Amino acid sequence: MKDLALITGGAGFIGRHLASALLARGYRVRVLDSLIEQVHGAGAVPRGLDPAVDFVAGDVRDAGAVARALAGATHVVHLAAEVGVGQSMYAVERYVSVNDCGTATLFQALIEAPVKRVVVASSMSIYGEGLYRTHGGATIEDAVRKPRKPGEPWDPLDAEGRPMRPVPTPETKRPALASVYALTKYMQERLTLTLAPAYWTSAASPGASVPRSAASRSPATSTPRRSLRSGRR
Ligand SMILES: NC(=O)c1ccc[n+]([C@@H]2O[C@H](COP(=O)([O-])OP(=O)(O)OC[C@H]3O[C@@H](n4cnc5c(N)ncnc54)[C@H](O)[C@@H]3O)[C@@H](O)[C@H]2O)c1
């Protein structure tokens, strides 16, 4: 029997492409998606979703729907989320509910129905403005973009008021959680990286201080193998 990958939020932009890619690699694919209006309008299953996908309509916060979607699954890719930095700043309850309670509901179910591997999509938003370099060559991790008048430079300024230069941002950069969306995505990461090693493996995303995804291997037991690591960032 082929492995069965469950993609939460799999009717969305990334999920539809991922579903096709997994099918092409020989997986069976199931999607759990509530088809939110903001993304899908009237709520019809999107045309871009491969017809070979087993589509399950449901909310990732609904424990019953999650348990049904998990039946027989060997892999999970968790993409279901409210997506957007700006909107998260006024739709606070909705973002926290879907992104964090939804992830908690999924992991609660995974304790009872473990899989070989779980992948969670994080977001670059957890790095805030990313890394900047000053004229003097100093690297700045906590750049803040202040309101600008028209014609003024857009990039953040250094202590002397000179624009700084954006530079590539590695995943080891300290988080800079400047929006509700960033907070909720970081929570998804940490929940994954806390529970995976506690339940299923001693080395989930080894060495990753600020990982974008996490993986867990086949559980040997449904009780924690080791106490939770704490304080690692
Ligand atoms: N697109 C990007 O550039 C980007 C960048 C970084 C991270 N991500 C992350 O990748 C994931 C997928 O992003 P996307 O661009 O495909 O977003 P999308 O909005 O196109 O897809 C999200 C899907 O989740 C579904 N959904 C929303 N709430 C749900 C709920 N409560 N229960 C079940 N399904 C629900 C939506 O109906 C939608 O189909 C998200 O977790 C997002 O945070 C996306």
The ligand as a Gaussian input file, in Angstrom:
#p B3LYP/6-31G(d) Opt

LIG

0 1
 N        2.345000      31.790000       0.114000
 C        3.426000      32.228000       0.730000
 O        4.189000      33.059000       0.204000
 C        3.800000      31.670000       2.089000
 C        5.005000      32.064000       2.644000
 C        5.388000      31.536000       3.889000
 C        4.560000      30.649000       4.540000
 N        3.377000      30.289000       3.989000
 C        2.547000      29.336000       4.739000
 O        2.242000      28.255000       3.864000
 C        0.922000      27.782000       4.151000
 C        0.090000      27.782000       2.882000
 O        0.083000      29.091000       2.328000
 P       -0.718000      29.424000       0.991000
 O       -0.022000      30.569000       0.352000
 O       -0.972000      28.197000       0.206000
 O       -2.071000      29.983000       1.615000
 P       -3.574000      29.852000       1.058000
 O       -4.357000      30.891000       1.784000
 O       -3.604000      29.844000      -0.438000
 O       -3.997000      28.396000       1.566000
 C       -4.371000      28.145000       2.878000
 C       -5.466000      27.114000       2.844000
 O       -5.862000      26.837000       4.183000
 C       -7.256000      26.717000       4.219000
 N       -7.727000      27.012000       5.569000
 C       -7.752000      28.212000       6.197000
 N       -8.262000      28.076000       7.427000
 C       -8.547000      26.761000       7.577000
 C       -9.108000      26.001000       8.641000
 N       -9.480000      26.583000       9.801000
 N       -9.255000      24.673000       8.485000
 C       -8.885000      24.065000       7.312000
 N       -8.373000      24.745000       6.259000
 C       -8.205000      26.074000       6.402000
 C       -7.767000      27.704000       3.196000
 O       -9.081000      27.401000       2.752000
 C       -6.723000      27.586000       2.105000
 O       -7.109000      26.627000       1.120000
 C        0.380000      28.658000       5.267000
 O        0.593000      28.004000       6.499000
 C        1.229000      29.915000       5.195000
 O        1.345000      30.524000       6.477000
 C        2.971000      30.783000       2.774000

